[in-house]
Amino acid sequence: MTARLLRYWNRWALWILLVTLVLSLLVTLVWLAGRYEASQVQNKLDRDNSDAVSDIRAALNHNVQSLQALHADNPTRAAWADEANDLLREHREWVRLEWRDASLAPLAFADSPFRPPVFERMGRDNSQSDTALACASARRQSGPYYTRSYFVPQHDGLGLEVMDLCLPLITGSKLNGYLVASYSLQEVLASLVGKQLTRSQEVSFTEVDGTRLAMNGLARRSTRVFTSQQLVDLPGFTLVLRMDSWRSAPDIFPNVLTALVTAMSIALVSVLTLLARDMRRRLKAERDLADALAFRKAMEDSLVTGLRARDLMGRITYVNPAFCEMVGFGPEELLGHSVPAPYWPPELAGEYQKRQEVRLAGQHAPPREGYESVFMRKDGSRFPVLIIEAPLINAQGAQTGWMSAFLDVSEQRRIEEMSRASQERLQATARLATVGEMASLLSHELNQPLAAISSYATGSINMLRAHADHASASQLDVETSDDLEMAMRRIAEQAERAGKVIKSVHDFVRRRDQAREPIAPQALMDAIMPLVSLQARKLRVEIQTRIEPRLPAVMCDRTMVEQVLLNLARNAMQAMAGEEHAPAGGRIVVLQARRSPTSERTAQSAGWVEFAVVDWGPGITEEVSRQLFTPFFTTKLEGMGLGLSLCRTVVEQHGGFLGFEPNQPRGTIFRFTLPVWQSPDTAPHTALPSLTQADSHSTSHHAANP
C-alpha cells in the first residue's frame, strides 16, 4: 500500500514539475517574442524613416526641375504669375514663389491659394539677409541653395516654420535673376511623406540639437517609445527627420534569457525521460486492459442471445449486437431510451410500462426461469421472446440497474405449431382410415340387399308386363300399369346406382383405379337432375342449367363425378334455403358447364371442361374459407365434414382443380375442371358425335315441375 502511494505521489510530482517547466517555457517564449517584436518594430521604423527621407529628397529635386521649367521660355511677368499660380496649386508645400532680378529686387511673386499670404503681416525684411546669403551661395554653385528655417508669425496667433530655396536663373554665363521658393516645413511633412506612415506614427523635422521645427501624424503614448532619426542633408541646410512609434515591450538582460532557456531545456529533458518510463508502464497496463476489454467485447458480440442493461431509472445503458439484430434498431436508437421502448408493441405498451414500474420499484423480483413477452421489430412485425432478468451489481456490491438476456423463441413456436398440426393431421388420417373401414363394411353388407331389391323390382316389372298381356282392360287400367312400371324401373335404377356409389367409395378408400369412360357433360347433368329437382321442390329453390354448345366429352368416373355435382348442388340449395328473405332474383341455383378459359392446370393438349355451381346465398366468411376443405370441418349440425374434402380428392384424382370464389353481388361460385376425352382416331378437341349437344340451351327446373 505504501509503495502504491509513493508511486502515486511521485507521478503527481512529476506532472507538477512538468507543468511548471512548460509554464516557464511559455513565459520565456512570450518574452522572446516581445523582444523579437520590438526589434522588428524598430527595424520597420528605420526602414520607413529611410524611405521617407528618400521621398523628400526626390520630391525636392523634382520641385527644382519644375521651377527651372518656369523660366524656360523667358516669360513676361503676367505669364510668369499665371504659371506660378498653377504650380502653387499643384504643390501645397510651397507658400510663396518670387521672381527677383540680379540685385534681388522683387519683379513678381505669387502666394499659395490654400492659405492667407504668409508674409502679409511681417513682410520679407526679417529673412532678407538669409535669402541674400543663400542666393550668393547659389550663384557660386550655379545650383539651388536652401536657407535655415525661420519662424513666420501669422494673424491667428500661430506661425509657420519656413525654409527658402534660392535658384539662380542663368542663361549662358549671364545671371538674369533669382527664383525664390518658400517651403512650409509642416506642409512638406504632410505632402511629401507617405500617408500610411503618418497614420501609425508621428513624423517631425528637428534640428541637430533636437529642437522640433514641425510635426505631423498621430501622437500616441505608451510604455515604450520607438524612435528613428535620419538626416535630410540639403544644400545650405541640414534637417533631421524623426519618426516616433509607441509599442509596449518588456526588457530583460540577454544573458539571463540564455541561462534560463538552457536550464529549462535540461530540466525538461530530465522530466521527459522520467515520464517516458512511467508512460511505458502505463501503456503496458492500458494494453492489458484493452486486450481484456476486446476479449469481453468479442464474447458479447459473438453471443446469439440478446443482452440489454438498464439503470435504476429504466434507461437503456447497453445493448449487444445480437439484441440490435433481434429488434432491428441500432444502438444509437436504443441507448438512453426509457419508456416506452421503441421495440414495445403499441397495444402492449401500457401493460409493459406498469410491469417495469413494479420491477424498478423493487416490489417484485423477476422469476429465475424467465418469462415470455412479445416484442416488435423496426418493420412492425411481432415476435415472441423469452426474457431472463437479474439485478446488475457493481464491484462495491451496490445495485446499479438490471441486466436482461433475450431469446427469440419464434422458431421454437413455429416448430411447436408444426408438431401440433402434424398431430391433428395424424388424428384426421386415423379417422379417415376408420371411415374407410366403415365404407368397406357398408359396401360388403349393403351389396346383397341392394341386389335383392334390384331383383325384386325386376321381377315385379316382368310380372306386371305378363299380367298386362293376358288380362282384360277392365281388370287393370293401362295408365296405372305404366306408372307402376315406371316406378319399379326407377327403383331398380336407384338400387343399381346405390350399388355403384358404394363400390366407388370402396374403390376410392382402397385407392383402386376407378373405371373411367368418356361422358358428355349434358349426360352428367341429366343424371343428377331427378334427385336435385326433388330436393329443390322441397326447399323451394329454382334450378337452372347452362351448358355451352358443342362441348367435348370428359374422361371421368361417372358415378364419382355425379356425386361431386350432387354434393355441390345440395350445398348450394341448403345455403339458399337458410335465407330468411329471398334475394332480388329469387332462390336460384345455376349448374353450368363450359370450356375452361385458362390452361394453368392443363396436362393434355385437348384442354379442360369447367363445371360450376352458382348460388345467391349468404356467401362464405373468411374464417370459414380457411378451413373449408379440411376433413371433419363442418358448419352444419348434422354434417360430418367429409363432403367437400372428398369432392376435392375426387377432382384432383382426375387431374382437375376444385375451388371457390365470391359471387357478385352475393353468394358463392364453386368451380372444378375435368380433362377432355381424346379419341385415338380423332384430332385434339374433337368430341364424340353422339355425345355433343346440337345447340346451346338453358333449362330451368321449378319446384312445381320436378
C-alpha positions in Angstrom: 0.0 0.0 0.0 2.9 2.4 0.9 4.7 1.6 -2.4 1.5 2.3 -4.3 1.0 5.7 -2.5 4.7 6.5 -3.1 4.3 5.8 -6.9 1.1 7.8 -6.9 2.8 10.9 -5.3 5.9 10.5 -7.5 3.7 10.5 -10.5 1.9 13.7 -9.3 5.2 15.4 -8.5 6.5 14.6 -12.0 3.4 16.1 -13.5 3.6 19.2 -11.4 7.2 19.7 -12.3 6.4 19.2 -16.0 3.6 21.8 -15.8 5.9 24.3 -14.1 8.5 23.8 -16.7 6.0 24.2 -19.5 4.6 27.4 -18.0 8.2 28.8 -17.6 8.9 27.9 -21.2 5.8 29.6 -22.3 6.7 32.8 -20.3 10.1 32.7 -21.8 8.8 32.3 -25.3 6.4 35.2 -24.7 9.3 37.4 -23.6 11.4 36.3 -26.5 8.5 37.1 -28.8 8.3 40.6 -27.2 11.9 41.2 -27.8 11.7 40.0 -31.4 8.6 42.1 -31.9 10.5 45.2 -30.5 13.4 44.6 -32.9 11.0 44.1 -35.8 9.2 47.3 -34.9 12.5 49.2 -34.7 13.7 47.8 -38.0 10.5 48.7 -39.7 10.6 52.2 -38.3 14.1 52.7 -39.5 13.1 51.5 -43.0 10.1 53.7 -43.0 12.2 56.7 -42.0 14.8 56.0 -44.6 12.1 55.7 -47.3 10.5 59.0 -46.1 13.9 60.8 -46.4 14.3 59.4 -49.9 10.8 60.5 -50.8 11.5 64.1 -49.5 14.8 64.4 -51.4 13.3 63.1 -54.6 10.3 65.5 -54.3 12.6 68.5 -53.6 14.7 67.7 -56.7 11.6 67.3 -58.8 10.4 70.7 -57.5 13.8 72.3 -58.6 13.2 71.0 -62.1 9.6 72.4 -62.1 11.0 75.8 -61.0 13.6 75.7 -63.7 10.9 75.0 -66.3 9.1 78.1 -65.2 11.7 80.3 -66.8 12.4 78.1 -69.8 10.7 80.5 -72.4 11.6 83.9 -70.8 8.0 84.6 -69.8 6.6 88.0 -69.2 5.6 88.9 -65.6 1.9 88.3 -66.3 2.6 84.9 -67.9 5.0 84.1 -65.1 2.4 84.9 -62.5 -0.1 82.6 -64.2 2.3 79.7 -64.4 3.4 80.3 -60.8 -0.2 80.1 -59.6 -0.6 76.8 -61.4 2.5 75.4 -59.7 1.3 76.6 -56.3 -2.0 74.7 -56.8 -0.1 71.5 -57.5 2.4 71.8 -54.6 0.9 72.6 -51.2 4.4 72.6 -49.7 5.1 76.0 -51.3 3.7 79.1 -49.6 5.2 81.7 -51.9 7.1 82.0 -55.2 9.2 85.1 -56.0 11.0 86.3 -59.2 13.9 88.6 -58.4 16.4 90.4 -60.5 20.1 90.0 -60.2 20.2 92.5 -57.3 17.4 90.5 -55.5 14.9 93.2 -56.2 11.4 91.6 -56.5 10.0 91.5 -60.0 6.9 89.3 -59.4 5.5 86.9 -56.8 2.6 84.5 -56.2 1.2 83.2 -52.9 -0.3 79.8 -52.2 -4.1 79.7 -52.8 -4.5 77.2 -49.9 -3.8 79.7 -47.1 -3.7 83.5 -46.4 -0.5 85.2 -47.6 2.3 84.1 -45.2 4.3 87.3 -45.3 1.4 89.8 -45.3 1.8 90.7 -41.6 5.6 90.8 -41.1 6.8 91.2 -44.6 10.1 89.8 -46.0 12.5 92.1 -44.3 13.4 89.7 -41.4 14.5 87.0 -43.8 16.3 89.2 -46.5 19.7 88.6 -45.1 19.3 84.8 -45.0 17.9 84.9 -48.5 20.7 87.1 -49.8 23.3 84.7 -48.4 21.5 81.7 -49.9 21.3 83.4 -53.3 25.0 84.3 -53.2 25.9 80.7 -52.4 23.5 79.5 -55.2 25.2 81.9 -57.6 28.6 80.5 -56.7 27.5 76.9 -57.1 25.2 77.6 -60.0 22.5 75.5 -58.3 19.8 75.5 -55.7 20.6 76.6 -52.2 18.5 76.5 -49.0 18.3 78.9 -46.1 18.0 78.0 -42.5 14.4 77.7 -41.3 12.8 80.6 -39.7 9.5 81.3 -37.9 6.9 83.5 -39.5 4.1 84.7 -37.2 0.5 84.6 -38.5 -2.7 86.6 -37.8 -4.3 83.8 -35.9 -1.6 83.9 -33.2 0.2 80.9 -34.6 3.0 80.7 -37.1 4.9 78.7 -39.6 8.4 77.3 -39.8 9.5 78.4 -43.3 12.6 77.5 -45.4 13.6 79.4 -48.6 15.1 77.9 -51.7 17.1 80.2 -53.9 17.5 79.1 -57.6 19.8 81.3 -59.8 18.5 82.0 -63.4 21.5 81.8 -65.6 21.4 82.0 -69.4 24.8 81.0 -70.9 27.1 82.6 -68.4 24.9 85.6 -67.7 22.9 85.9 -64.4 19.3 87.0 -65.3 17.9 86.9 -61.7 16.8 84.5 -59.0 13.8 82.4 -58.2 12.9 82.2 -54.5 10.5 79.4 -53.3 9.4 79.4 -49.7 8.6 76.0 -48.2 6.4 75.3 -45.2 8.1 72.5 -43.2 4.7 71.4 -41.9 3.3 71.0 -45.4 6.5 69.2 -46.5 5.8 66.6 -43.9 2.1 66.4 -44.8 2.6 66.3 -48.6 5.9 64.6 -49.3 5.8 61.9 -46.6 3.6 58.9 -47.3 0.1 58.9 -45.7 0.5 55.4 -44.4 3.4 56.4 -42.3 1.7 59.3 -40.6 -1.4 57.2 -39.7 0.5 54.9 -37.4 3.3 57.1 -36.1 4.5 60.7 -35.5 6.8 62.4 -38.1 8.7 65.6 -37.4 11.5 67.8 -38.5 14.1 68.7 -35.9 17.4 70.4 -35.8 20.6 68.6 -35.0 20.3 69.6 -31.3 16.8 68.1 -31.1 14.7 71.3 -31.4 11.4 70.3 -33.0 10.6 72.5 -36.0 7.5 70.9 -37.5 5.4 67.8 -36.7 2.7 65.7 -38.4 1.0 62.4 -37.7 -0.9 60.7 -34.9 0.7 61.2 -31.5 0.1 58.3 -29.1 1.6 57.4 -25.8 2.5 54.0 -24.3 5.1 52.4 -22.0 7.7 52.1 -24.8 8.6 54.6 -27.5 10.5 53.6 -30.6 12.3 56.4 -32.3 14.2 56.6 -35.6 16.2 59.6 -36.9 17.6 60.3 -40.3 19.5 63.3 -41.7 18.0 65.3 -44.5 21.1 66.9 -45.9 20.1 69.8 -48.2 22.5 72.3 -49.9 22.9 75.0 -47.3 20.8 73.4 -44.6 20.6 70.1 -42.7 17.4 68.8 -41.1 16.7 65.7 -39.0 13.6 63.6 -39.9 12.4 61.9 -36.8 9.8 59.2 -36.5 8.2 58.1 -33.2 6.2 54.9 -32.7 4.7 53.7 -29.4 4.7 50.0 -28.6 4.8 48.1 -25.3 7.7 45.7 -24.9 9.4 44.1 -21.9 13.0 44.5 -21.1 15.4 41.9 -19.7 19.1 41.1 -19.9 20.1 38.7 -22.7 22.4 36.6 -20.6 19.6 35.8 -18.1 17.5 34.7 -21.0 20.2 32.3 -22.3 20.8 30.8 -18.9 17.0 30.4 -18.3 16.4 28.7 -21.6 19.3 26.3 -21.1 18.3 25.4 -17.5 14.7 24.8 -18.6 15.8 22.7 -21.5 17.9 20.4 -19.3 15.1 20.1 -16.7 12.5 19.4 -19.5 14.6 16.6 -20.9 15.0 15.1 -17.5 11.3 15.2 -16.8 10.5 13.8 -20.2 12.9 10.9 -19.5 11.1 10.1 -16.3 7.7 10.5 -17.9 8.8 8.1 -20.7 9.5 5.4 -18.2 6.2 6.0 -16.4 4.4 6.1 -19.7 5.8 2.8 -20.8 4.4 1.2 -17.6 1.1 2.9 -18.1 0.9 1.9 -21.8 1.5 -1.7 -20.8 -1.3 -1.6 -18.3 -3.6 0.1 -20.9 -2.7 -2.6 -23.5 -3.5 -5.4 -21.0 -6.8 -3.6 -20.1 -7.6 -3.1 -23.8 -7.0 -6.8 -24.5 -9.3 -7.8 -21.7 -12.0 -5.4 -22.9 -11.6 -6.6 -26.5 -11.9 -10.2 -25.4 -15.0 -9.4 -23.4 -16.4 -7.4 -26.4 -15.7 -10.3 -28.7 -17.6 -12.6 -26.4 -20.6 -10.3 -26.2 -20.6 -9.7 -30.0 -20.5 -13.5 -30.7 -23.5 -14.3 -28.5 -26.7 -15.2 -30.2 -28.5 -14.2 -27.0 -29.6 -10.5 -26.8 -28.2 -8.6 -23.9 -29.6 -5.3 -22.5 -28.6 -3.3 -19.4 -30.8 -0.6 -17.8 -30.0 1.8 -14.9 -32.2 2.3 -11.9 -34.3 4.9 -13.8 -35.1 2.4 -16.5 -32.9 4.0 -19.2 -31.1 1.6 -21.5 -27.3 1.9 -21.0 -26.0 -1.1 -23.1 -27.2 -3.4 -25.9 -25.2 -6.0 -27.7 -25.3 -6.6 -31.5 -27.5 -9.7 -31.1 -30.2 -7.6 -29.4 -29.9 -4.9 -32.1 -30.3 -7.5 -34.8 -33.2 -9.1 -33.0 -35.3 -5.9 -32.8 -33.9 -4.2 -35.9 -32.8 -0.9 -34.1 -29.3 0.4 -33.9 -27.5 1.2 -30.6 -27.9 4.9 -31.2 -31.7 4.4 -31.4 -31.9 2.5 -28.2 -29.3 3.9 -25.8 -30.8 6.4 -23.4 -34.4 5.4 -24.1 -36.7 4.7 -21.1 -40.4 4.2 -21.6 -42.0 3.4 -23.9 -39.2 1.4 -25.5 -39.1 1.5 -29.4 -39.5 -2.3 -29.6 -42.7 -2.4 -27.5 -45.9 -3.1 -29.5 -48.2 0.0 -29.1 -51.1 -2.2 -28.0 -49.0 -3.7 -25.1 -47.0 -0.5 -24.1 -49.3 0.3 -21.2 -49.0 -3.2 -19.7 -45.2 -3.3 -20.2 -44.8 0.1 -18.6 -46.7 -1.0 -15.4 -44.7 -4.1 -15.2 -41.4 -2.1 -15.5 -42.6 0.4 -12.8 -43.2 -2.5 -10.4 -39.8 -4.0 -11.3 -37.9 -0.8 -10.8 -39.6 -0.1 -7.5 -38.2 -3.4 -6.2 -41.6 -4.8 -5.3 -41.4 -7.9 -7.4 -38.3 -9.9 -8.4 -38.3 -11.5 -11.9 -38.6 -15.3 -12.0 -35.3 -17.1 -12.3 -36.6 -19.3 -15.1 -37.6 -16.2 -17.1 -40.9 -15.1 -18.6 -42.3 -14.7 -22.1 -43.2 -11.5 -23.8 -43.8 -10.1 -27.3 -41.5 -7.5 -28.9 -41.9 -5.5 -32.2 -39.2 -5.2 -34.8 -38.5 -2.0 -36.6 -40.5 -3.1 -39.6 -43.6 -3.6 -37.3 -43.5 -7.4 -37.2 -44.1 -9.0 -33.8 -42.1 -12.0 -32.4 -42.1 -13.8 -29.0 -39.1 -13.6 -26.7 -38.0 -15.3 -23.5 -36.7 -12.8 -21.0 -34.3 -13.7 -18.2 -33.6 -10.7 -15.9 -31.4 -10.2 -12.9 -30.1 -7.2 -10.8 -26.9 -5.6 -12.1 -24.4 -5.4 -9.2 -21.2 -3.3 -9.4 -17.8 -4.0 -7.8 -18.9 -2.4 -4.5 -21.9 -4.7 -4.2 -24.4 -2.0 -4.9 -27.2 -2.5 -7.5 -26.8 -0.1 -10.4 -29.6 -1.4 -12.6 -30.9 -4.5 -14.3 -29.3 -6.9 -16.8 -31.5 -8.8 -19.2 -31.0 -11.7 -21.6 -33.4 -12.3 -24.6 -34.0 -15.4 -26.6 -36.1 -15.2 -29.9 -38.5 -18.2 -29.5 -40.4 -17.6 -32.7 -38.7 -20.6 -34.4 -39.5 -22.7 -31.4 -43.1 -21.7 -31.5 -43.2 -22.4 -35.3 -41.9 -25.9 -34.7 -44.4 -26.5 -31.9 -47.2 -25.3 -34.2 -46.0 -27.6 -36.9 -45.9 -30.5 -34.4 -49.4 -29.7 -33.3 -50.6 -29.5 -36.9 -48.9 -32.9 -37.6 -50.7 -34.4 -34.7 -54.0 -33.1 -35.9 -53.3 -34.4 -39.4 -52.4 -37.8 -37.9 -55.7 -37.8 -36.0 -57.6 -36.9 -39.1 -55.8 -39.6 -41.1 -56.8 -42.1 -38.3 -60.4 -41.0 -38.6 -60.3 -41.3 -42.4 -58.9 -44.8 -42.0 -61.8 -45.6 -39.7 -64.2 -44.2 -42.3 -62.5 -46.3 -45.0 -63.1 -49.4 -42.9 -66.7 -48.5 -42.3 -67.2 -47.8 -46.1 -65.7 -51.3 -46.9 -68.0 -52.9 -44.4 -71.0 -51.0 -45.7 -70.2 -51.9 -49.3 -70.0 -55.6 -48.3 -73.1 -55.7 -46.2 -75.3 -53.5 -48.5 -74.5 -55.0 -51.8 -76.6 -58.1 -51.2 -79.8 -56.3 -50.0 -79.5 -53.8 -52.9 -79.1 -56.7 -55.3 -82.2 -58.3 -53.8 -84.1 -55.0 -54.2 -83.0 -54.8 -57.8 -84.1 -58.5 -58.4 -87.5 -57.9 -56.8 -88.1 -54.8 -58.7 -87.2 -56.5 -62.0 -89.4 -59.4 -61.2 -92.3 -57.1 -60.4 -91.8 -55.3 -63.7 -91.9 -58.7 -65.5 -95.0 -59.8 -63.6 -96.8 -56.5 -64.5 -95.9 -56.9 -68.1 -97.1 -60.6 -68.2 -100.3 -59.6 -66.4 -100.9 -56.8 -68.8 -100.5 -59.1 -71.8 -103.2 -61.6 -70.6 -105.6 -59.5 -68.5 -108.5 -57.6 -70.0 -108.6 -53.9 -70.0 -111.3 -53.9 -67.3 -109.2 -55.8 -64.9 -106.2 -53.3 -64.9 -106.0 -49.7 -66.1 -103.3 -49.3 -68.7 -102.1 -45.9 -67.3 -101.8 -47.3 -63.8 -99.8 -50.2 -65.2 -97.5 -47.8 -67.0 -97.0 -45.7 -63.8 -96.2 -48.8 -61.7 -93.8 -50.0 -64.4 -92.0 -46.6 -64.4 -91.8 -46.5 -60.6 -90.5 -50.0 -60.4 -87.9 -49.2 -63.1 -86.8 -46.2 -61.1 -86.4 -48.4 -58.0 -84.2 -50.7 -60.0 -82.1 -47.8 -61.4 -81.6 -46.2 -58.0 -80.7 -49.5 -56.3 -78.2 -50.1 -59.1 -76.9 -46.6 -58.7 -76.5 -47.0 -54.9 -74.5 -50.1 -55.5 -72.2 -48.2 -57.9 -71.8 -45.4 -55.3 -70.9 -47.9 -52.6 -68.5 -49.7 -55.0 -66.8 -46.4 -56.0 -66.4 -45.3 -52.4 -64.9 -48.7 -51.6 -62.5 -48.3 -54.5 -61.7 -44.8 -53.5 -60.9 -45.8 -49.9 -58.8 -48.7 -51.2 -57.1 -46.4 -53.7 -58.0 -48.6 -56.6 -58.2 -47.3 -60.1 -61.8 -46.3 -60.9 -63.4 -47.3 -64.2 -63.2 -44.1 -66.3 -65.1 -43.5 -69.5 -66.0 -40.6 -71.9 -69.1 -38.9 -70.7 -70.9 -35.9 -72.2 -71.3 -33.0 -69.7 -75.0 -32.9 -70.5 -75.3 -36.6 -69.5 -73.7 -35.9 -66.2 -76.2 -33.1 -65.6 -79.2 -35.1 -66.7 -78.2 -38.0 -64.4 -78.4 -35.9 -61.2 -81.4 -33.7 -62.1 -84.1 -36.1 -60.8 -82.6 -36.1 -57.2 -81.6 -32.4 -57.4 -85.1 -31.4 -58.6 -86.7 -33.4 -55.8 -84.8 -31.6 -53.1 -85.2 -28.3 -54.9 -89.0 -28.7 -54.8 -88.8 -29.4 -51.1 -86.6 -26.4 -50.4 -88.4 -24.1 -52.9 -85.3 -23.4 -54.9 -85.2 -22.9 -58.7 -82.5 -25.0 -60.6 -81.1 -23.7 -63.9 -78.6 -25.4 -66.2 -76.4 -23.6 -68.6 -74.3 -25.7 -70.9 -72.0 -24.3 -73.7 -72.8 -25.8 -77.1 -70.7 -28.5 -78.7 -68.8 -29.3 -75.5 -66.5 -32.3 -75.8 -66.9 -35.4 -73.7 -64.9 -35.6 -70.4 -62.9 -38.6 -69.3 -64.0 -39.5 -65.7 -65.5 -41.9 -63.2 -69.2 -41.2 -63.9 -70.5 -42.2 -60.6 -68.0 -40.2 -58.5 -68.3 -37.1 -60.7 -72.1 -37.3 -60.4 -71.7 -37.5 -56.7 -69.5 -34.4 -56.7 -72.1 -32.4 -58.7 -74.8 -33.7 -56.5 -72.9 -32.7 -53.3 -72.2 -29.1 -54.6 -75.8 -28.6 -55.7 -77.2 -29.8 -52.4 -74.8 -27.4 -50.5 -75.9 -24.5 -52.8 -79.6 -25.3 -52.2 -79.2 -25.6 -48.5 -77.3 -22.2 -48.4 -80.2 -20.6 -50.3 -82.8 -22.4 -48.1 -81.3 -20.9 -44.9 -82.0 -17.4 -46.1 -85.0 -15.8 -44.3 -85.6 -13.4 -47.3 -85.1 -14.4 -50.8 -82.5 -12.3 -52.8 -83.6 -10.0 -55.6 -83.7 -12.6 -58.3 -85.4 -15.3 -56.2 -83.8 -18.5 -54.8 -81.8 -19.7 -57.9 -79.0 -22.3 -58.2 -77.2 -22.4 -61.6 -75.4 -25.5 -62.8 -73.2 -24.7 -65.8 -70.5 -26.3 -68.0 -68.1 -24.6 -70.4 -64.7 -24.9 -71.8 -62.1 -23.8 -69.2 -60.9 -20.3 -70.0 -57.4 -20.9 -68.5 -54.7 -23.6 -69.0 -53.0 -23.3 -65.7 -53.5 -26.9 -64.8 -53.6 -28.4 -68.3 -51.9 -31.7 -68.5 -53.1 -32.7 -72.0 -53.3 -30.8 -75.3 -57.0 -31.4 -75.5 -57.9 -29.0 -72.7 -60.4 -29.0 -69.9 -64.1 -28.6 -69.3 -65.1 -26.4 -66.3 -68.2 -27.2 -64.2 -69.6 -24.5 -61.9 -72.4 -24.4 -59.3 -73.6 -20.8 -58.5 -75.8 -19.7 -55.7 -77.0 -16.4 -54.3 -76.8 -17.4 -50.6 -75.0 -15.5 -47.8 -71.6 -16.4 -49.0 -68.6 -17.8 -47.2 -66.8 -15.9 -44.4 -63.0 -15.5 -44.4 -62.7 -17.6 -41.3 -64.7 -20.5 -42.8 -62.9 -20.2 -46.1 -59.5 -21.1 -44.5 -60.8 -24.5 -43.3 -63.5 -25.2 -45.9 -61.8 -28.3 -47.4 -60.4 -29.6 -44.1 -61.7 -33.1 -43.2 -64.3 -33.2 -40.4 -64.8 -29.4 -40.5 -68.5 -28.5 -41.0 -70.9 -25.7 -40.2 -73.9 -28.0 -40.2 -75.2 -29.5 -37.0 -75.9 -32.9 -38.7 -72.8 -32.9 -41.1 -69.7 -34.9 -40.8 -67.4 -32.5 -42.6 -66.3 -35.0 -45.3 -68.3 -33.9 -48.3 -66.1 -31.1 -49.7 -62.9 -32.9 -48.7 -64.0 -36.0 -50.7 -65.1 -33.8 -53.6 -61.7 -32.1 -53.9 -60.0 -35.5 -53.6 -62.2 -37.0 -56.4 -61.5 -34.0 -58.7 -57.8 -34.0 -58.0 -57.6 -37.8 -58.7 -59.0 -36.8 -62.2 -56.2 -34.3 -62.6 -58.5 -31.3 -62.2 -58.9 -28.5 -59.6 -61.8 -27.6 -57.3 -62.0 -24.1 -55.9 -64.5 -21.4 -55.0 -64.9 -17.6 -55.3 -67.4 -15.0 -54.2 -70.4 -14.4 -56.5 -71.3 -10.8 -57.1 -73.3 -9.2 -55.6 -73.7 -12.1 -53.1 -73.3 -15.8 -52.9 -70.6 -18.3 -53.9 -69.4 -20.0 -57.1 -67.8 -23.5 -56.8 -65.8 -24.5 -59.9 -64.0 -27.7 -60.8 -62.3 -28.9 -64.0 -62.2 -32.3 -65.8 -60.0 -33.4 -68.7 -61.4 -33.6 -72.2 -61.6 -37.1 -73.7 -59.4 -37.7 -76.7 -60.2 -40.5 -79.1 -57.2 -42.2 -80.6 -58.8 -41.8 -84.0 -59.6 -38.1 -83.8 -57.7 -34.9 -83.5 -57.5 -33.0 -80.2 -60.6 -31.0 -79.2 -62.9 -33.4 -81.2 -65.8 -34.7 -79.2 -67.9 -37.8 -79.8 -70.7 -37.0 -82.2 -73.3 -38.9 -80.3 -72.4 -37.1 -77.0 -72.3 -33.5 -78.2 -75.2 -31.1 -78.0 -76.5 -29.6 -81.1 -77.4 -26.2 -79.7 -76.8 -24.1 -76.6 -79.6 -24.3 -74.2 -80.5 -23.2 -70.6 -83.1 -25.3 -68.7 -85.0 -24.2 -65.6 -86.4 -26.8 -63.2 -89.0 -25.3 -60.9 -90.2 -26.7 -57.7 -93.6 -27.3 -59.2 -92.3 -29.4 -62.1 -89.6 -31.8 -60.9 
